[in-house]
Amino acid sequence: MLQKTNRLTLVEQVALQMERQIESGKWAVGMRIPAEPELMVELNVSRNTLREAVRALIHAGLLKTKQGDGTYVSSSSALGVVLQKRIMRSDTLQTLEVRHALEREGAHLAAQRRTDEEARELLLQLERWEGAAARGDMDAIVTEDIRLHQGIIAASHNEILIELYNHIADASQDSITSLTRYEADGDFLEMHRQLVQAIVDQDADRAVATVHRYIAESKAVLEVKGGERL
């Protein structure tokens, strides 16, 4: 039996329009959204409708209100908020296993789909990481490592995978940082050289095998640390 089509309420429509402003980057994280009078005119809605929509986005974790200062964007998407809350309830091993699945598929697709420009950028990003390692700059090593993996995932040209991975990386920043600090040695760097080269060479099988190796190394680190949250 056919069911009636669900129609969005006016509040839901307004909230959806505001969410699109956030997800498109027009309202960036940390930005104060326009004042109520401006939004009421732009959206052609009443103050009560606008406030209900804002409350819905605050509840979703996309906005937050600073008393006496205004309302600010706190997350780039509702998905990111959900993942962050879920990862906070998970241990490092579970997060690492999810990263394994995403990075394995990302490397496989990147080796097949990367452009020449993306291949050059991955090599440059690897050089930046090597430079940070040569300086012994641990904060820079962590930053460049994350950027390298995000670049690989971006070369997959799978928009859902890219968005999901970036949210996972943001939400698990602390555990990634801790693991990278423990792994920042010659062997780990060499495995990433091999990964980038496999993608440059468009060798998907070799890229996947390299991901397996460095994830296995990360799991070994967790075993040494007793599996606790790092």
C-alpha positions as CSV (number, residue, x, y, z in Angstrom):
1,M,0.0,0.0,0.0
2,L,1.3,3.4,-1.0
3,Q,2.1,5.8,1.9
4,K,1.7,9.5,2.0
5,T,4.8,11.5,1.1
6,N,6.5,13.1,4.1
7,R,6.7,16.9,3.6
8,L,9.3,18.9,5.5
9,T,7.9,21.5,7.9
10,L,9.0,25.1,7.5
11,V,11.4,24.7,10.4
12,E,13.0,21.7,8.8
13,Q,13.3,23.5,5.5
14,V,15.0,26.4,7.1
15,A,17.4,24.1,9.1
16,L,18.2,22.3,5.8
17,Q,19.1,25.5,4.1
18,M,21.3,26.6,6.9
19,E,22.9,23.1,7.0
20,R,23.7,23.5,3.3
21,Q,25.5,26.8,4.0
22,I,27.7,25.0,6.5
23,E,28.4,21.9,4.4
24,S,29.2,24.1,1.3
25,G,31.8,25.9,3.4
26,K,30.1,29.3,3.0
27,W,29.6,29.2,6.8
28,A,33.0,27.8,7.9
29,V,33.7,26.2,11.2
30,G,34.4,28.9,13.8
31,M,32.4,31.5,11.9
32,R,29.6,33.5,13.5
33,I,26.5,33.1,11.5
34,P,24.5,36.2,10.4
35,A,22.4,37.9,13.0
36,E,18.7,37.0,13.4
37,P,17.3,40.1,11.6
38,E,19.5,39.4,8.5
39,L,18.6,35.7,8.4
40,M,14.9,36.4,8.9
41,V,14.9,38.6,5.8
42,E,17.1,36.3,3.8
43,L,15.0,33.2,4.6
44,N,11.7,35.1,4.7
45,V,10.7,33.5,8.0
46,S,9.5,34.6,11.4
47,R,11.8,34.9,14.4
48,N,10.2,31.9,16.1
49,T,10.7,29.7,13.0
50,L,14.3,30.8,12.7
51,R,15.0,30.1,16.4
52,E,13.5,26.6,16.2
53,A,15.7,25.9,13.2
54,V,18.8,27.2,15.0
55,R,17.9,25.1,18.1
56,A,17.6,22.0,15.9
57,L,21.1,22.6,14.4
58,I,22.5,23.2,17.9
59,H,21.1,19.9,19.0
60,A,22.6,18.2,15.9
61,G,26.0,19.7,17.0
62,L,26.4,22.0,13.9
63,L,26.0,25.2,15.8
64,K,26.7,26.5,19.3
65,T,25.7,29.6,21.0
66,K,28.0,31.9,23.0
67,Q,26.0,33.9,25.5
68,G,26.0,37.6,24.5
69,D,28.2,37.0,21.5
70,G,26.1,35.1,18.9
71,T,25.8,31.7,17.3
72,Y,28.8,30.0,15.7
73,V,29.4,27.0,13.4
74,S,30.9,24.2,15.5
75,S,31.1,21.4,12.9
76,S,31.2,21.1,9.1
77,S,28.5,18.4,8.9
78,A,26.1,16.4,11.0
79,L,28.0,13.2,10.0
80,G,31.2,14.6,11.5
81,V,29.4,15.2,14.8
82,V,27.9,11.7,14.9
83,L,31.3,10.1,14.1
84,Q,33.1,12.1,16.7
85,K,30.6,11.0,19.4
86,R,30.9,7.4,18.3
87,I,34.7,7.4,18.2
88,M,34.9,8.9,21.7
89,R,33.1,5.7,22.9
90,S,35.5,3.4,21.0
91,D,39.0,2.2,21.8
92,T,42.0,2.9,19.6
93,L,42.1,-0.5,18.1
94,Q,38.5,-0.2,16.7
95,T,39.3,3.2,15.3
96,L,42.4,1.7,13.7
97,E,40.5,-1.1,12.1
98,V,38.1,1.4,10.5
99,R,41.0,3.4,9.2
100,H,42.4,0.2,7.8
101,A,39.3,-0.5,5.8
102,L,39.1,3.1,4.5
103,E,42.8,3.5,3.7
104,R,43.0,0.1,2.0
105,E,40.2,0.9,-0.4
106,G,41.4,4.5,-0.7
107,A,44.9,3.3,-1.8
108,H,43.4,0.8,-4.2
109,L,41.2,3.4,-5.9
110,A,44.0,6.1,-5.8
111,A,46.4,3.7,-7.7
112,Q,43.7,3.2,-10.3
113,R,42.4,6.8,-10.6
114,R,45.1,9.2,-9.6
115,T,45.9,12.0,-12.1
116,D,49.4,13.0,-13.0
117,E,49.0,16.2,-10.9
118,E,47.8,14.2,-7.9
119,A,50.8,11.9,-8.3
120,R,53.1,14.9,-8.2
121,E,51.4,16.3,-5.2
122,L,51.7,13.1,-3.3
123,L,55.4,13.0,-4.0
124,L,55.7,16.6,-2.8
125,Q,53.7,15.8,0.3
126,L,56.0,12.9,1.1
127,E,59.0,15.2,0.8
128,R,57.4,17.6,3.3
129,W,56.9,14.7,5.7
130,E,60.5,13.5,5.2
131,G,61.7,17.1,5.8
132,A,59.8,17.2,9.1
133,A,61.3,13.9,10.1
134,A,64.8,15.1,9.2
135,R,64.2,18.1,11.5
136,G,62.9,16.0,14.3
137,D,59.7,18.1,14.3
138,M,57.2,15.7,15.8
139,D,54.2,18.1,15.5
140,A,55.0,18.6,11.8
141,I,55.5,14.9,11.2
142,V,51.9,14.3,12.6
143,T,50.5,17.1,10.4
144,E,52.2,16.0,7.2
145,D,51.3,12.3,7.8
146,I,47.6,13.2,8.1
147,R,47.8,15.4,5.0
148,L,49.5,12.6,3.1
149,H,46.7,10.1,3.9
150,Q,44.1,12.7,3.1
151,G,45.8,13.3,-0.3
152,I,45.7,9.6,-1.0
153,I,42.1,9.3,-0.2
154,A,41.3,12.4,-2.3
155,A,43.0,10.7,-5.3
156,S,40.4,7.9,-5.0
157,H,37.8,10.3,-6.5
158,N,35.1,8.7,-4.3
159,E,33.3,11.6,-2.7
160,I,31.7,9.5,0.0
161,L,34.9,7.9,0.9
162,I,36.7,11.3,1.0
163,E,34.1,12.8,3.3
164,L,33.9,9.8,5.6
165,Y,37.7,9.6,5.9
166,N,38.2,13.3,6.6
167,H,35.6,13.1,9.4
168,I,37.2,10.0,10.8
169,A,40.6,11.7,10.7
170,D,39.2,14.8,12.5
171,A,37.4,12.8,15.1
172,S,40.3,10.5,15.9
173,Q,43.0,13.2,15.8
174,D,44.3,12.4,19.3
175,S,44.8,8.7,18.6
176,I,46.3,9.3,15.2
177,T,48.7,11.8,16.8
178,S,49.7,9.3,19.5
179,L,50.2,6.4,17.1
180,T,52.3,8.5,14.7
181,R,54.5,9.7,17.5
182,Y,55.3,6.0,18.4
183,E,55.7,5.0,14.8
184,A,57.9,7.9,13.6
185,D,60.9,5.9,12.7
186,G,62.7,4.9,9.5
187,D,60.7,1.7,8.8
188,F,57.3,3.5,9.1
189,L,58.5,6.3,6.8
190,E,59.9,3.8,4.3
191,M,56.5,2.0,4.1
192,H,54.9,5.3,3.3
193,R,57.5,5.9,0.6
194,Q,56.5,2.5,-0.9
195,L,52.8,3.3,-0.6
196,V,53.2,6.6,-2.5
197,Q,55.4,5.0,-5.1
198,A,52.9,2.2,-5.7
199,I,50.2,4.8,-6.3
200,V,52.4,6.7,-8.6
201,D,53.2,3.5,-10.5
202,Q,49.4,2.7,-10.5
203,D,50.1,-0.7,-8.9
204,A,46.9,-1.2,-6.8
205,D,47.9,-4.6,-5.4
206,R,51.2,-3.2,-4.1
207,A,49.5,-0.2,-2.6
208,V,47.0,-2.4,-0.7
209,A,49.8,-4.7,0.5
210,T,51.7,-1.7,1.9
211,V,48.6,-0.4,3.7
212,H,48.3,-3.9,5.3
213,R,51.9,-3.7,6.5
214,Y,51.8,-0.3,8.2
215,I,48.5,-1.0,9.8
216,A,50.0,-4.2,11.2
217,E,52.8,-2.1,12.6
218,S,50.3,0.2,14.2
219,K,48.5,-2.8,15.8
220,A,51.9,-4.0,17.1
221,V,52.3,-0.6,18.8
222,L,49.0,-1.0,20.5
223,E,49.9,-4.5,21.7
224,V,53.1,-3.2,23.2
225,K,51.1,-0.4,24.9
226,G,48.6,-3.0,26.2
227,G,45.8,-1.9,23.9
228,E,44.8,1.1,26.0
229,R,43.6,4.3,24.5
230,L,46.7,6.2,23.6
